[in-house]
């Protein structure tokens, strides 16, 4: 089965050793996804696979057989309008150099779905009820795998809070 990337079908690579990151950047030309550490420690390469955030540098492209992959290039609408979270990042200075921003945004979009499902995190007070209240602490914990070396974490958290509250919609 092909991999569906941003709504378009792409064949699996012939070489089983090709990472999803290399497939996206080097073979398909989707350079929005960034290579940071290439070890799964920084989150710069985060993409959304079937609604879940995935580190593309640690994922083999062949593992995505039949999956739907969404990258930063797919978030804006066809008319070029930015995703509400992209607007929130701009409004809250959620980036400085911008290198980590695609991974931060993809991670945050998938993280919001985790919150909506009620998936608990390490800081969730009641594992039965799921995350309620203390949203800033939940966001910080859930986004801890995405690093910003410039120090824009406060703006990133504020942007996510803004989107969650509906102000950025």
Z-matrix of the N, CA and C atoms (Angstrom, degrees):
N
C 1 1.456
C 2 1.528 1 109.42
N 3 1.282 2 116.76 1 148.41
C 4 1.470 3 118.89 2 178.14
C 5 1.529 4 110.85 3 -78.96
N 6 1.315 5 114.69 4 165.98
C 7 1.468 6 122.02 5 171.80
C 8 1.523 7 106.06 6 -92.34
N 9 1.305 8 116.81 7 134.19
C 10 1.458 9 120.62 8 175.27
C 11 1.521 10 107.03 9 -97.93
N 12 1.319 11 115.81 10 114.29
C 13 1.461 12 121.84 11 -178.64
C 14 1.516 13 108.24 12 -116.75
N 15 1.315 14 115.34 13 116.26
C 16 1.470 15 122.45 14 -178.75
C 17 1.533 16 111.51 15 53.00
N 18 1.322 17 115.21 16 38.19
C 19 1.455 18 121.35 17 176.07
C 20 1.516 19 115.61 18 88.54
N 21 1.326 20 117.71 19 -7.30
C 22 1.470 21 121.42 20 -179.42
C 23 1.528 22 109.81 21 -110.48
N 24 1.324 23 115.86 22 139.19
C 25 1.460 24 120.51 23 179.37
C 26 1.530 25 110.51 24 -79.54
N 27 1.332 26 113.90 25 138.34
C 28 1.465 27 121.27 26 177.02
C 29 1.519 28 107.49 27 -133.42
N 30 1.343 29 117.68 28 139.91
C 31 1.466 30 119.27 29 178.61
C 32 1.524 31 110.98 30 -71.10
N 33 1.317 32 115.26 31 154.26
C 34 1.452 33 120.18 32 173.66
C 35 1.522 34 108.75 33 -65.72
N 36 1.333 35 118.03 34 146.42
C 37 1.470 36 118.43 35 177.67
C 38 1.520 37 110.62 36 -68.83
N 39 1.316 38 116.33 37 152.29
C 40 1.460 39 121.49 38 177.87
C 41 1.527 40 111.65 39 -67.59
N 42 1.309 41 116.46 40 -31.63
C 43 1.463 42 122.26 41 -179.07
C 44 1.529 43 109.27 42 -91.23
N 45 1.315 44 117.18 43 115.59
C 46 1.462 45 122.22 44 -177.74
C 47 1.528 46 113.63 45 -67.19
N 48 1.326 47 117.74 46 -10.14
C 49 1.466 48 121.44 47 -177.91
C 50 1.520 49 113.23 48 -89.29
N 51 1.318 50 118.73 49 -3.35
C 52 1.462 51 122.19 50 -176.81
C 53 1.527 52 109.20 51 -73.12
N 54 1.322 53 115.45 52 126.76
C 55 1.469 54 119.13 53 177.13
C 56 1.526 55 109.84 54 -76.10
N 57 1.319 56 115.19 55 159.39
C 58 1.463 57 119.84 56 175.96
C 59 1.525 58 109.96 57 -60.54
N 60 1.327 59 117.09 58 -38.29
C 61 1.462 60 121.31 59 178.00
C 62 1.521 61 111.24 60 -59.51
N 63 1.330 62 117.39 61 -47.55
C 64 1.466 63 120.25 62 179.76
C 65 1.528 64 111.70 63 -66.61
N 66 1.324 65 116.82 64 -36.57
C 67 1.462 66 119.22 65 176.28
C 68 1.523 67 110.16 66 -60.33
N 69 1.331 68 116.14 67 -47.91
C 70 1.460 69 120.51 68 -178.27
C 71 1.524 70 111.89 69 -62.96
N 72 1.314 71 116.28 70 -51.01
C 73 1.470 72 120.88 71 -172.71
C 74 1.523 73 113.39 72 -79.42
N 75 1.321 74 116.76 73 -50.00
C 76 1.460 75 120.99 74 -169.76
C 77 1.522 76 114.08 75 -89.03
N 78 1.319 77 117.43 76 -30.23
C 79 1.466 78 119.26 77 -174.42
C 80 1.524 79 113.26 78 -104.84
N 81 1.332 80 116.75 79 -29.22
C 82 1.467 81 119.15 80 -178.89
C 83 1.526 82 111.11 81 -105.08
N 84 1.327 83 116.93 82 -23.78
C 85 1.470 84 120.47 83 177.50
C 86 1.513 85 114.41 84 89.10
N 87 1.318 86 117.69 85 17.53
C 88 1.465 87 121.39 86 176.55
C 89 1.526 88 107.82 87 -91.56
N 90 1.317 89 115.56 88 90.01
C 91 1.462 90 120.49 89 -172.05
C 92 1.526 91 113.82 90 -90.89
N 93 1.322 92 118.04 91 6.03
C 94 1.460 93 120.55 92 176.79
C 95 1.513 94 112.05 93 -65.18
N 96 1.318 95 117.01 94 -35.32
C 97 1.456 96 121.88 95 176.63
C 98 1.518 97 107.50 96 -74.53
N 99 1.326 98 116.71 97 126.33
C 100 1.465 99 121.09 98 -172.98
C 101 1.525 100 112.61 99 -102.74
N 102 1.339 101 115.29 100 150.33
C 103 1.457 102 120.73 101 170.62
C 104 1.521 103 106.72 102 -98.12
N 105 1.317 104 115.42 103 119.41
C 106 1.455 105 120.16 104 176.57
C 107 1.512 106 109.64 105 -101.87
N 108 1.320 107 115.29 106 -85.89
C 109 1.472 108 120.39 107 -175.67
C 110 1.519 109 112.57 108 -91.92
N 111 1.326 110 118.51 109 -21.15
C 112 1.463 111 124.38 110 -175.96
C 113 1.533 112 111.92 111 59.23
N 114 1.350 113 115.83 112 26.25
C 115 1.457 114 122.31 113 179.22
C 116 1.525 115 112.26 114 -134.64
N 117 1.329 116 118.02 115 5.18
C 118 1.461 117 121.24 116 179.51
C 119 1.509 118 115.01 117 78.30
N 120 1.325 119 117.49 118 17.57
C 121 1.456 120 119.99 119 -176.06
C 122 1.523 121 114.20 120 -102.58
N 123 1.332 122 119.18 121 -13.85
C 124 1.469 123 119.42 122 -172.61
C 125 1.523 124 114.66 123 -113.18
N 126 1.322 125 118.71 124 -25.29
C 127 1.455 126 121.62 125 178.94
C 128 1.517 127 115.73 126 83.74
N 129 1.330 128 118.92 127 0.36
C 130 1.465 129 120.85 128 -178.58
C 131 1.524 130 112.26 129 -61.72
N 132 1.319 131 116.93 130 -24.64
C 133 1.464 132 121.63 131 -175.84
C 134 1.536 133 113.12 132 -96.42
N 135 1.322 134 117.38 133 13.28
C 136 1.464 135 120.52 134 -175.78
C 137 1.524 136 111.76 135 -63.85
N 138 1.331 137 115.46 136 130.87
C 139 1.461 138 123.69 137 172.56
C 140 1.524 139 107.35 138 -128.95
N 141 1.318 140 116.61 139 172.73
C 142 1.461 141 121.55 140 179.87
C 143 1.524 142 108.22 141 -108.43
N 144 1.329 143 116.35 142 123.19
C 145 1.463 144 121.86 143 179.08
C 146 1.523 145 107.97 144 -119.88
N 147 1.325 146 115.30 145 116.01
C 148 1.459 147 121.15 146 -178.18
C 149 1.529 148 111.40 147 49.01
N 150 1.337 149 116.34 148 40.48
C 151 1.458 150 122.18 149 176.77
C 152 1.511 151 116.00 150 85.15
N 153 1.327 152 117.39 151 -1.19
C 154 1.463 153 121.90 152 -178.04
C 155 1.515 154 109.51 153 -114.62
N 156 1.323 155 117.19 154 142.39
C 157 1.466 156 119.36 155 178.50
C 158 1.522 157 110.25 156 -77.24
N 159 1.321 158 114.08 157 138.40
C 160 1.463 159 121.78 158 -174.95
C 161 1.524 160 108.40 159 -137.24
N 162 1.328 161 115.79 160 139.82
C 163 1.464 162 121.12 161 173.58
C 164 1.524 163 107.64 162 -83.60
N 165 1.313 164 116.43 163 108.38
C 166 1.457 165 120.03 164 -173.28
C 167 1.522 166 113.31 165 -69.95
N 168 1.327 167 118.25 166 -20.37
C 169 1.472 168 119.53 167 178.67
C 170 1.524 169 111.60 168 -73.42
N 171 1.338 170 117.97 169 -22.93
C 172 1.461 171 121.94 170 -179.27
C 173 1.527 172 112.83 171 -101.23
N 174 1.312 173 116.64 172 1.50
C 175 1.450 174 121.64 173 -175.22
C 176 1.522 175 109.90 174 -110.02
N 177 1.311 176 116.39 175 127.29
C 178 1.458 177 119.37 176 175.32
C 179 1.518 178 109.05 177 -74.99
N 180 1.305 179 116.88 178 140.76
C 181 1.459 180 121.22 179 -179.49
C 182 1.527 181 111.11 180 -59.02
N 183 1.330 182 117.63 181 -36.79
C 184 1.466 183 120.43 182 -178.83
C 185 1.530 184 112.22 183 -65.44
N 186 1.324 185 117.75 184 -21.30
C 187 1.460 186 121.05 185 175.93
C 188 1.530 187 111.50 186 -69.01
N 189 1.303 188 117.03 187 -16.87
C 190 1.461 189 122.10 188 -177.63
C 191 1.521 190 112.34 189 -90.54
N 192 1.308 191 117.35 190 10.91
C 193 1.459 192 123.54 191 178.71
C 194 1.526 193 109.88 192 -50.96
N 195 1.327 194 116.74 193 114.56
C 196 1.459 195 121.80 194 178.84
C 197 1.516 196 115.06 195 81.92
N 198 1.329 197 118.37 196 2.79
C 199 1.466 198 121.98 197 -178.36
C 200 1.523 199 111.33 198 -92.45
N 201 1.326 200 114.78 199 161.71
C 202 1.463 201 121.43 200 174.49
C 203 1.524 202 108.01 201 -105.94
N 204 1.327 203 116.01 202 117.96
C 205 1.461 204 122.85 203 -179.61
C 206 1.519 205 107.94 204 -105.75
N 207 1.335 206 114.67 205 135.12
C 208 1.466 207 120.03 206 178.10
C 209 1.526 208 108.10 207 -124.36
N 210 1.321 209 115.93 208 129.19
C 211 1.458 210 121.65 209 179.60
C 212 1.519 211 109.79 210 -113.53
N 213 1.316 212 115.92 211 175.63
C 214 1.464 213 121.78 212 179.98
C 215 1.529 214 111.53 213 -57.42
N 216 1.330 215 117.48 214 -31.00
C 217 1.469 216 120.51 215 -178.84
C 218 1.519 217 112.43 216 -64.86
N 219 1.323 218 117.63 217 -19.49
C 220 1.464 219 121.39 218 -175.88
C 221 1.521 220 113.43 219 -95.13
N 222 1.324 221 118.52 220 -0.86
C 223 1.460 222 119.71 221 -173.60
C 224 1.521 223 114.22 222 -80.68
N 225 1.306 224 117.59 223 -35.42
C 226 1.464 225 120.08 224 177.46
C 227 1.528 226 108.55 225 -71.03
N 228 1.318 227 116.37 226 151.55
C 229 1.465 228 119.96 227 179.09
C 230 1.524 229 110.08 228 -73.18
N 231 1.312 230 116.12 229 169.89
C 232 1.469 231 120.20 230 -177.83
C 233 1.518 232 112.61 231 -60.64
N 234 1.337 233 116.77 232 -28.61
C 235 1.464 234 119.38 233 179.21
C 236 1.529 235 112.44 234 -84.92
N 237 1.345 236 116.51 235 4.33
C 238 1.458 237 121.04 236 176.44
C 239 1.520 238 114.47 237 92.55
N 240 1.324 239 117.70 238 -1.37
C 241 1.464 240 120.20 239 178.66
C 242 1.524 241 109.43 240 -67.26
N 243 1.312 242 115.77 241 133.77
C 244 1.455 243 120.94 242 -178.02
C 245 1.529 244 111.75 243 -70.38
N 246 1.324 245 115.56 244 153.71
C 247 1.460 246 122.63 245 173.15
C 248 1.539 247 107.34 246 -65.14
N 249 1.326 248 118.61 247 148.55
C 250 1.470 249 120.12 248 179.12
C 251 1.530 250 113.78 249 -53.45
N 252 1.321 251 117.59 250 -34.87
C 253 1.464 252 118.91 251 179.16
C 254 1.525 253 111.09 252 -70.58
N 255 1.327 254 117.40 253 -34.49
C 256 1.464 255 119.79 254 175.91
C 257 1.529 256 110.24 255 -62.70
N 258 1.334 257 116.69 256 -41.52
C 259 1.471 258 120.59 257 175.41
C 260 1.519 259 110.69 258 -61.22
N 261 1.327 260 116.79 259 -44.36
C 262 1.464 261 121.03 260 -178.86
C 263 1.526 262 110.68 261 -62.80
N 264 1.330 263 117.86 262 -38.14
C 265 1.467 264 120.52 263 177.84
C 266 1.524 265 109.78 264 -61.53
N 267 1.313 266 117.25 265 -40.82
C 268 1.466 267 120.78 266 178.76
C 269 1.526 268 110.22 267 -65.69
N 270 1.327 269 117.03 268 -47.17
C 271 1.463 270 121.52 269 -177.43
C 272 1.523 271 113.16 270 -64.02
N 273 1.328 272 117.32 271 -31.47
C 274 1.466 273 121.05 272 -175.06
C 275 1.526 274 113.07 273 -107.25
N 276 1.323 275 117.18 274 16.06
C 277 1.464 276 121.03 275 -178.52
C 278 1.522 277 110.92 276 49.76
N 279 1.332 278 115.49 277 51.70
C 280 1.454 279 121.72 278 -178.60
C 281 1.512 280 113.36 279 -82.25
N 282 1.313 281 117.40 280 18.59
C 283 1.461 282 120.93 281 176.75
C 284 1.515 283 108.51 282 -158.51
N 285 1.305 284 115.23 283 155.85
C 286 1.458 285 120.39 284 172.48
C 287 1.515 286 108.03 285 -122.90
N 288 1.326 287 116.92 286 -75.22
C 289 1.472 288 117.25 287 178.18
C 290 1.524 289 110.53 288 -76.74
N 291 1.330 290 118.09 289 -26.31
C 292 1.460 291 122.48 290 176.44
C 293 1.514 292 115.08 291 89.43
N 294 1.318 293 118.24 292 -4.90
C 295 1.463 294 119.69 293 -175.32
C 296 1.527 295 111.86 294 -62.95
N 297 1.313 296 117.75 295 -41.71
C 298 1.468 297 121.08 296 -177.76
C 299 1.520 298 112.76 297 -83.75
N 300 1.323 299 118.22 298 -10.94
C 301 1.464 300 122.45 299 -171.06
C 302 1.528 301 113.74 300 -56.47
N 303 1.334 302 121.60 301 -45.53
C 304 1.464 303 119.11 302 179.14
C 305 1.529 304 113.03 303 -58.14
N 306 1.320 305 116.82 304 -43.85
C 307 1.465 306 120.46 305 178.28
C 308 1.513 307 112.08 306 -67.42
N 309 1.334 308 116.48 307 -38.79
C 310 1.465 309 120.72 308 177.97
C 311 1.535 310 109.90 309 -61.72
N 312 1.307 311 117.42 310 -46.16
C 313 1.462 312 121.16 311 -177.19
C 314 1.524 313 111.01 312 -67.84
N 315 1.327 314 117.77 313 -45.61
C 316 1.473 315 119.42 314 178.07
C 317 1.527 316 110.75 315 -61.33
N 318 1.320 317 116.71 316 -42.13
C 319 1.460 318 120.28 317 178.75
C 320 1.518 319 110.70 318 -62.85
N 321 1.315 320 117.15 319 -43.96
C 322 1.464 321 121.06 320 -178.39
C 323 1.525 322 112.14 321 -64.69
N 324 1.318 323 117.07 322 -38.94
C 325 1.470 324 119.80 323 179.52
C 326 1.525 325 110.12 324 -63.42
N 327 1.323 326 117.23 325 -44.58
C 328 1.461 327 120.21 326 177.99
C 329 1.527 328 110.77 327 -69.03
N 330 1.332 329 117.50 328 -34.72
C 331 1.460 330 121.63 329 178.42
C 332 1.522 331 111.42 330 -63.71
N 333 1.319 332 116.89 331 -38.14
C 334 1.463 333 120.81 332 177.91
C 335 1.529 334 110.02 333 -60.48
N 336 1.319 335 116.55 334 -38.51
C 337 1.469 336 119.53 335 176.89
C 338 1.524 337 111.15 336 -65.13
N 339 1.338 338 117.21 337 -37.22
C 340 1.465 339 120.32 338 175.12
C 341 1.529 340 110.18 339 -59.33
N 342 1.324 341 116.02 340 -45.37
C 343 1.468 342 120.65 341 179.10
C 344 1.520 343 111.08 342 -62.06
N 345 1.314 344 116.77 343 -44.19
C 346 1.473 345 120.70 344 -179.36
C 347 1.527 346 112.01 345 -63.49
N 348 1.345 347 116.23 346 -33.47
C 349 1.467 348 120.11 347 176.73
C 350 1.521 349 112.10 348 -75.72
N 351 1.333 350 116.24 349 -16.84
C 352 1.456 351 120.41 350 -177.33
C 353 1.510 352 113.86 351 85.24
N 354 1.345 353 117.07 352 18.02
C 355 1.465 354 120.30 353 178.14
C 356 1.523 355 109.45 354 -62.89
N 357 1.326 356 118.43 355 128.71
C 358 1.465 357 120.19 356 179.01
C 359 1.519 358 111.40 357 -76.96
N 360 1.322 359 115.89 358 158.66
C 361 1.460 360 122.83 359 172.78
C 362 1.519 361 107.49 360 -122.15
N 363 1.305 362 115.92 361 -176.50
C 364 1.457 363 121.29 362 179.81
C 365 1.530 364 111.86 363 -59.82
N 366 1.340 365 117.73 364 -31.25
C 367 1.464 366 120.82 365 -176.24
C 368 1.524 367 113.40 366 -97.99
N 369 1.328 368 118.87 367 0.82
C 370 1.463 369 121.15 368 179.12
C 371 1.526 370 108.89 369 -64.92
N 372 1.324 371 116.13 370 123.96
C 373 1.478 372 121.20 371 -175.40
C 374 1.524 373 112.34 372 -68.11
N 375 1.329 374 117.23 373 -43.38
C 376 1.470 375 120.92 374 -176.84
C 377 1.519 376 108.42 375 -119.99
N 378 1.326 377 116.84 376 107.98
C 379 1.464 378 121.03 377 -175.86
C 380 1.517 379 112.87 378 -68.00
N 381 1.319 380 117.78 379 -23.56
C 382 1.462 381 121.33 380 179.16
C 383 1.525 382 110.13 381 -77.57
N 384 1.310 383 116.41 382 -45.48
C 385 1.469 384 121.62 383 -177.75
C 386 1.526 385 110.85 384 -76.07
N 387 1.324 386 116.34 385 -34.44
C 388 1.456 387 120.14 386 -177.50
C 389 1.512 388 110.87 387 93.40
N 390 1.314 389 117.80 388 -174.84
C 391 1.463 390 121.28 389 -176.13
C 392 1.530 391 111.96 390 -69.27
N 393 1.316 392 115.60 391 118.79
C 394 1.463 393 122.55 392 174.91
C 395 1.512 394 106.76 393 -140.10
N 396 1.311 395 118.03 394 131.92
C 397 1.459 396 119.96 395 179.35
C 398 1.522 397 110.94 396 65.33
N 399 1.329 398 115.90 397 175.81
C 400 1.457 399 119.83 398 -178.64
C 401 1.513 400 112.56 399 52.79
N 402 1.325 401 116.40 400 36.46
C 403 1.457 402 120.98 401 -172.00
C 404 1.528 403 112.71 402 -60.68
N 405 1.307 404 117.40 403 -37.58
C 406 1.464 405 119.85 404 -179.23
C 407 1.530 406 110.17 405 -59.53
N 408 1.319 407 116.91 406 -42.58
C 409 1.464 408 121.36 407 178.91
C 410 1.532 409 110.42 408 -65.25
N 411 1.335 410 116.97 409 -41.36
C 412 1.475 411 120.88 410 177.35
C 413 1.522 412 110.50 411 -61.73
N 414 1.316 413 117.44 412 -46.45
C 415 1.467 414 121.37 413 -178.71
C 416 1.519 415 110.13 414 -61.64
N 417 1.319 416 116.80 415 -47.18
C 418 1.469 417 120.07 416 -179.29
C 419 1.532 418 111.34 417 -59.81
N 420 1.325 419 116.61 418 -43.35
C 421 1.456 420 120.16 419 179.72
C 422 1.522 421 110.98 420 -64.43
N 423 1.316 422 116.04 421 -48.00
C 424 1.465 423 120.76 422 -175.52
C 425 1.534 424 112.53 423 -68.81
N 426 1.315 425 117.40 424 -28.34
C 427 1.458 426 121.27 425 179.90
C 428 1.528 427 112.32 426 -93.95
N 429 1.320 428 117.93 427 5.80
C 430 1.464 429 120.90 428 -174.58
C 431 1.529 430 112.82 429 -65.68
N 432 1.308 431 118.88 430 -16.90
C 433 1.461 432 121.47 431 177.38
C 434 1.511 433 113.70 432 -83.43
N 435 1.320 434 117.22 433 -3.19
C 436 1.463 435 121.89 434 177.99
C 437 1.528 436 108.43 435 -112.52
N 438 1.305 437 115.58 436 112.65
C 439 1.456 438 120.69 437 -176.06
C 440 1.520 439 111.95 438 -95.87
N 441 1.333 440 114.94 439 145.11
C 442 1.461 441 121.88 440 172.36
C 443 1.516 442 106.12 441 -123.57
N 444 1.296 443 116.17 442 111.58
C 445 1.466 444 120.12 443 -177.68
C 446 1.525 445 112.04 444 -74.16
N 447 1.318 446 117.84 445 -16.60
C 448 1.466 447 121.15 446 179.04
C 449 1.525 448 112.30 447 -82.80
N 450 1.296 449 117.75 448 -17.70
C 451 1.462 450 120.33 449 178.30
C 452 1.523 451 114.30 450 91.47
N 453 1.308 452 118.66 451 30.86
C 454 1.470 453 121.54 452 -179.44
C 455 1.525 454 112.17 453 -91.83
N 456 1.331 455 117.79 454 17.81
C 457 1.471 456 120.30 455 -175.24
C 458 1.526 457 113.06 456 -57.67
N 459 1.332 458 118.45 457 -39.81
C 460 1.466 459 119.71 458 -179.51
C 461 1.525 460 110.84 459 -62.07
N 462 1.321 461 117.46 460 -43.64
C 463 1.460 462 120.85 461 177.93
C 464 1.515 463 112.25 462 -65.63
N 465 1.324 464 116.66 463 -35.51
C 466 1.465 465 121.23 464 178.39
C 467 1.525 466 109.80 465 -64.52
N 468 1.332 467 116.41 466 -47.48
C 469 1.467 468 120.40 467 179.06
C 470 1.523 469 110.42 468 -62.57
N 471 1.321 470 117.77 469 -42.90
C 472 1.471 471 121.13 470 178.45
C 473 1.527 472 111.34 471 -62.57
N 474 1.321 473 117.15 472 -39.03
C 475 1.463 474 120.59 473 178.67
C 476 1.527 475 110.86 474 -63.76
N 477 1.327 476 116.55 475 -42.68
C 478 1.465 477 120.27 476 179.29
C 479 1.527 478 110.23 477 -66.79
N 480 1.326 479 116.83 478 -42.79
C 481 1.471 480 120.25 479 177.05
C 482 1.524 481 110.31 480 -59.31
N 483 1.319 482 116.26 481 -42.50
C 484 1.461 483 122.23 482 179.27
C 485 1.521 484 111.01 483 -60.28
N 486 1.324 485 116.09 484 -46.35
C 487 1.451 486 119.35 485 -179.99
C 488 1.535 487 110.32 486 -65.05
N 489 1.329 488 117.09 487 -42.38
C 490 1.460 489 120.97 488 179.92
C 491 1.531 490 112.12 489 -62.86
N 492 1.324 491 115.66 490 -34.39
C 493 1.463 492 118.53 491 -179.55
C 494 1.526 493 112.05 492 -79.68
N 495 1.333 494 116.79 493 -8.27
C 496 1.459 495 120.84 494 178.33
C 497 1.502 496 114.15 495 89.11
N 498 1.324 497 117.80 496 -2.20
C 499 1.467 498 120.82 497 -178.88
C 500 1.517 499 112.36 498 -68.77
N 501 1.335 500 116.73 499 -27.80
C 502 1.465 501 119.45 500 -176.21
C 503 1.522 502 111.77 501 -93.17
N 504 1.309 503 118.04 502 -0.31
C 505 1.461 504 121.06 503 -175.74
C 506 1.507 505 112.04 504 -75.42
